[in-house]
Amino acid sequence: MTVILDRAEDLATATWHSVCPLDELELAWGEAALIEGRQVALFRTAPDQVFAVAQQDPATLANVMARGIIGSRGSRPTIASPLHKEVYDLETGECFTHPELKLATYATRIVDGYIEVEL
């Protein structure tokens, strides 16, 4: 879940990375970012909600998740892999179609109009 702050309030144990202005992400569209050498897929699902997950598809190990299909299962926001269509929960990384697979997820927050991701 995205946290919105008016100013940076870094936690002692968290390492937050500023990625880009919120306005640079289109609604319902994924973008890839390289953060500290790690490929991350970002999804803006609402005007003030951004999810971050690993760019690497757990099933194929291809770096393609930013091109996945955003959807939902009930009230759960999801991303479907663009390759074999495995469906993952954007909040937890659980795979609905193959429970043995797991997609890494990262906390996000919006600080002064910029998206930050915790690694």
Steps between C-alpha positions, in 0.01 A plus 500: 500500500620850420561745783476871420722740695538876477869472591760223523487311831762229457478205735825390660480152346353594162691585185270710284594588143346788307402366156304759303223760526157340552367687195744313273312172555182449302199345671461124438837476328829345613849645477837347583762668717854407596549559873835419659565248221161331547233503227163604645160529330280791613122515455281802566156353564329814634587871507683457832581126504817339365617140531855375450594139421798317356534549125603133469218256423532216758385237249733583209766722665452751215497870599153582366258565788464873422322390180253286695124544506357685801176362639340378822372192677215624711643799686863387447704691238684263266757482224498224239830400344514602134656164408296214651232709674569386859306739725670656804363705789667845476499543879633160611662348190295180538426320175131413460555261209814317626534523883861380486602825326557828686567848363717728716317815613637827633345773716430831329419848618446840345710783642456852368361363171780243448467123515736334744563125521641318802760234425 
